[in-house]
Amino acid sequence: MTTVLQLVEDAAARLDAAGVAFGHGTTNAWDEAAWLVLWRLDLPLDDLDAVAARVVDTAGQAAVRALVDARIASRKPAAYLTGEAWLQGVAFTVDERVIVPRSLIAEVIADGTLDAWLAADAARALDLCTGGGSLAVLAALAWPALAIDAADLCPDALAVAAINVRRHGLEGRVTLRQGDGLAAARGAYDLILCNPPYVNRVAMDALPPEYRAEPALALDGNREGGRDGMDFVRRLLAGVAPHLGPQGVLVLEIGHERAHFDAAFPRLEAVWLPTSAGDDQVLLLTREALAGDAATAIRSDGSTPAAGRKGRA
């Protein structure tokens, strides 16, 4: 007899031996194996212990093995095989038109970090580079008073975002907008969330297949000829201040690119927000900081003065 636990153990060993890469909802072979096995057997994904001793018939065993085979052979993120991913306990529909939702901004939405930065009368938010719409949905769930624009350059990504907006019954509060960066913005916002393409050129060239399976447009921060991953971020910071209300804030994810961000924007006073990945991957900029001398020093060609002081919090 083969149990659910034995299938998870076998799948984890096979994933480890195959050297697949993680980071799309799981960080290790055991967690990914549990996800694949439980999903394939249509069992609750959050309680392996409750079903660990359950005996799995031959057909179920074959189905699990086929799914693990596909994960190893294709080197696609597991979410593309299951069609679903979870972020902060919320389920999202996912396919290869969007990156797998994993933004650290979700943490500072869910844990209340951003609450103190929102004006008491905050009414409008923008999720820029929304992809599949996960941050827009999480923001709408966290702050029921906010109307949210969710914008992206890619129509295919917005088609997936529309599925997720409908899935969570938020059609009346989340408006999808197509456009290149701030061209999709409408007026001023109390909060702008942005998880942009920011991966630098060297890192892009070294990405494992699982990340290369995702749309490069959502990852590559060098599409205007740069190498430091800051191409989109330069355009954003040069033009975002007029799109923020008097007490508006921009929350920006830059991942492992802190050194490149500091080099590109040495005079910006950023507030760095704590996340599970550290205190240097998500930052907050006030309208005052973005409208001040440091921000206006960002030239139209994307360059910045070599000298100045770096913001810390």
Secondary structure as GFF3:
##gff-version 3
##sequence-region A 1 313
A	DSSP	alpha_helix	4	18	.	.	.	ID=ss1
A	DSSP	alpha_helix	29	40	.	.	.	ID=ss2
A	DSSP	alpha_helix	48	51	.	.	.	ID=ss3
A	DSSP	alpha_helix	58	74	.	.	.	ID=ss4
A	DSSP	alpha_helix	78	82	.	.	.	ID=ss5
A	DSSP	beta_strand	84	87	.	.	.	ID=ss6
A	DSSP	beta_strand	90	93	.	.	.	ID=ss7
A	DSSP	alpha_helix	105	110	.	.	.	ID=ss8
A	DSSP	three_ten_helix	115	117	.	.	.	ID=ss9
A	DSSP	beta_strand	124	128	.	.	.	ID=ss10
A	DSSP	alpha_helix	134	142	.	.	.	ID=ss11
A	DSSP	beta_strand	147	152	.	.	.	ID=ss12
A	DSSP	alpha_helix	155	167	.	.	.	ID=ss13
A	DSSP	beta_strand	174	178	.	.	.	ID=ss14
A	DSSP	three_ten_helix	181	184	.	.	.	ID=ss15
A	DSSP	beta_strand	189	194	.	.	.	ID=ss16
A	DSSP	alpha_helix	201	205	.	.	.	ID=ss17
A	DSSP	alpha_helix	209	212	.	.	.	ID=ss18
A	DSSP	three_ten_helix	216	218	.	.	.	ID=ss19
A	DSSP	alpha_helix	231	239	.	.	.	ID=ss20
A	DSSP	three_ten_helix	241	243	.	.	.	ID=ss21
A	DSSP	beta_strand	244	253	.	.	.	ID=ss22
A	DSSP	alpha_helix	258	264	.	.	.	ID=ss23
A	DSSP	beta_strand	271	275	.	.	.	ID=ss24
A	DSSP	beta_strand	278	286	.	.	.	ID=ss25
A	DSSP	alpha_helix	287	291	.	.	.	ID=ss26
A	DSSP	alpha_helix	293	296	.	.	.	ID=ss27
###
